[in-house]
Amino acid sequence: MKAVIYLLSILLIISCNQPDSIRKNESFKDSVLKQFFSIVDSIGFYDTTTYDFNILKAYANDDTIFFKKMKKNLDQYVEPHVFNGTDKCILPKKLSDLPVDEAYRFIYTGSFCFFGQSVTISKKGDSIKLHFVDYILPYQENKKMTFSDKNGTQYVVDSNCVIVKQFEKSLQPEDWDNLEQALDNTDYWGLKTHNPTPFLDPSFWQIDAYTRQPRYSTNQQVHSVIRSSSSMSSFIALGLLFMKLSGEKIMCNPD
């Protein structure tokens, strides 16, 4: 009986002390976050517009309204929409899963166009590969539909995983040099992921990147830039270079 009482006493002491320990940890985290935000406020060039930063700030400020909006957006994202299934049944693996040293992927679709195209260029050692996929965009209607490309060719489909054309080929070192030059011309790694201006239903241009060795200047390993056809010409030229290296034409005319 004494042993049971002794054990219960120990458990009671632990249970009483635990909340205080948790409070100390929470207080420590809060103080570190406050210190971080005070430093950020004193740095004029720090980018406070990123979604990650706003999530952190909302968490620190216990901003329930922000998280309610975030939850609503997340719920909408997981519901069926036009791009559902694209990564699973059409596009290749995400770049960071590829056994390569560096890789870039261009994804394009035009406004009012049912077709999408993906060009992935990767480098491993001295080997440079290009993987091209021409596909019909996933759609929500669960029925057979007919799509026509700009040449008048018709496609009758009844699934959300339709690849029109796919191939892989090797590139030359000068092709990789041209790609790197185009990336530098557009300051790709320095661009924000999203354009602050609205899309207004234009073409959709996305270029993703992965490098096994972190970038020297920014320490980045992954990046993604999404723009509209009305964006700066150097970014559009970068996307068109992917198509040129693939030897294919854009399925829908760019805006």
Number of C-alpha atoms within 10 A of each C-alpha: 6 7 8 9 10 11 12 12 12 12 12 11 11 11 11 11 11 11 11 11 11 11 11 12 12 12 12 12 13 15 13 12 17 15 11 11 15 11 11 14 11 9 10 8 8 10 10 13 10 11 9 10 12 13 15 13 17 15 15 15 12 11 12 11 10 14 14 11 11 13 12 10 11 11 10 11 11 9 9 11 12 13 12 17 16 18 11 11 14 22 21 18 11 14 20 16 9 14 12 18 14 21 24 21 24 24 19 24 24 22 17 10 17 18 24 23 27 24 27 23 27 25 19 13 8 8 12 19 18 20 18 24 20 22 23 24 21 21 19 12 11 9 9 9 12 10 14 13 15 12 8 8 8 11 14 11 14 14 15 21 18 19 17 13 11 14 11 14 12 13 17 11 13 9 15 17 11 14 19 13 13 18 17 14 13 17 12 21 19 12 14 16 17 14 13 9 10 10 14 9 12 17 21 18 20 21 23 19 23 24 19 14 11 12 13 8 8 9 9 15 16 18 17 18 19 19 23 23 18 13 14 11 11 16 25 18 15 23 22 17 17 24 19 12 17 22 9 13 11 17 19 20 13 16 12
